[in-house]
Amino acid sequence: MTFEKALAITESLKDKIGDPVDNKIKNLVAAMIMMGVKTLSLCEGHKNWGLPYPWIEFDREDILLVNRILSHQNAGKRNRNRWVILPHSTPRIVPWNTKKSLRTLQKDASRFAAFMQFLYVPRSAR
């Protein structure tokens, strides 16, 4: 699947009350979908309520795939844009360093999405 197709799918998604995917995490959600991950719940983070960092919950069946993606994303000693899987009832990826500003973490989410676009090689090109 192309990133553009995954982005179109992402833009059609709505939460339980009919709101679209948060803008500041939309590219990361699309990249996860492009990679074959079934996303279940997500948030771009909030300063005054909820969690102060972006997160995405995904289907438990995709945990090995997400772990493989994260192993590529988190490689390198100088990389400061690392993400981890939190063991919730539904697994969730979150930034490793949640002490950064929300704005920085949202930019990191976009950089992670760009990395996945670079990493992804369609089956037809293999």
N, C-alpha and C positions, 0 to 999 in steps of 0.2 A: 504494500500500500504506500502511496506517496504521502508526503507530509501535507500537501494541499488537500488531499482527500480526507486525511485524518483531521485536519483543521475544520473542514466542512462538517464532519461528524460531530466534532467538539462544539461547534457553533450551534448545532441543532439540539444539544443536550440541555435539559432543564432539571432543576432540583424538585423536591417534593412540593414546593409552593410556586413553582413555575418560573423561578429566576434562572437566567443563563449562567454558564461557567464564568467565574470571576476573570476579568480581563488580564490581571497581572499574573495569572497562572495558566491561561488558555494555551499558550504555546507548549508548556510542559505537559499538559494533559494530552494535547494533540501528538506530541512526540512519543508519549507512552503508548497511546493507541496505535501509532504507526509501527512501533516496535512489537506490537501484539499483546500488550498488557490490557486487561479488562479493568478499567478504573470504576470505582464504586461511589466514592464520596471525596470531596476536596474543598479546599479553602485557600485563598490567597493570603490569609492572616489579617489580624486587626490590631490596632494600637490600644483600643480602649475596652475590648471585651474578647472573649474567646482566646485562641492561641495567637501569640505575636509573631508567627512565622507561617510560611506556606506549608501545606501538607496534602498528600494524596493517599487515599486508601485504595487498595486494589485486591482483586480476587486472590485468595490463598493459593489457588492452583498455579498462579504466576510467580510464586516466590522465588523459584530458581532462576527464571528469566530476569526478574528484577535484580536479584543478587548478581547475576552476570553483568547486567548493564551498570550497576553501581561499582563493580570491580574495575571496569574500564574508566568510569567517571572519576573514581577516587584515586586512581593511580598517580604516582609522582609525588615526591616530597614537598614540592613547592605549591602544589594545588591546594588552594584554600576554599574551594567550592565543593566540599564533600557532602554526601547525603547518606543517610542510614535508614535501615528498616526498623521501625518500632514494633514490638510484639503486642499488638492490641487484639481484640477479638477478631478484628479484620486488620491485616498488616497495613502499615502506613509508612510512606517515605517522608522524611523530614530533613531539613538541613542539619548537618553535624554540629555546627556552631550556631545555636539559636540565640546567642547573645549579641549578634550583629543587629544593626537597625533593620526594621521591617522593610524599608525601601531597598537596602542592600540585599536582603534575603530574596526579595521579589526579583531583583536584577539577576541574582544567582540562579533563580529558577529559569529565567529566560536563557541564561548562558548554558545551563544544563540541557535545555531543549535544543539549543543550537548544536551542542556537542552530540546529542543523539542523532540529529539530522546528518552530521558528518560521519558518525559511526555506522549508520544504517546502510546496508547494501542490499538492494532488492534481489530476490531469488533469481530473477531473469538475468542479472548482471554477474552472477557467480560463475 
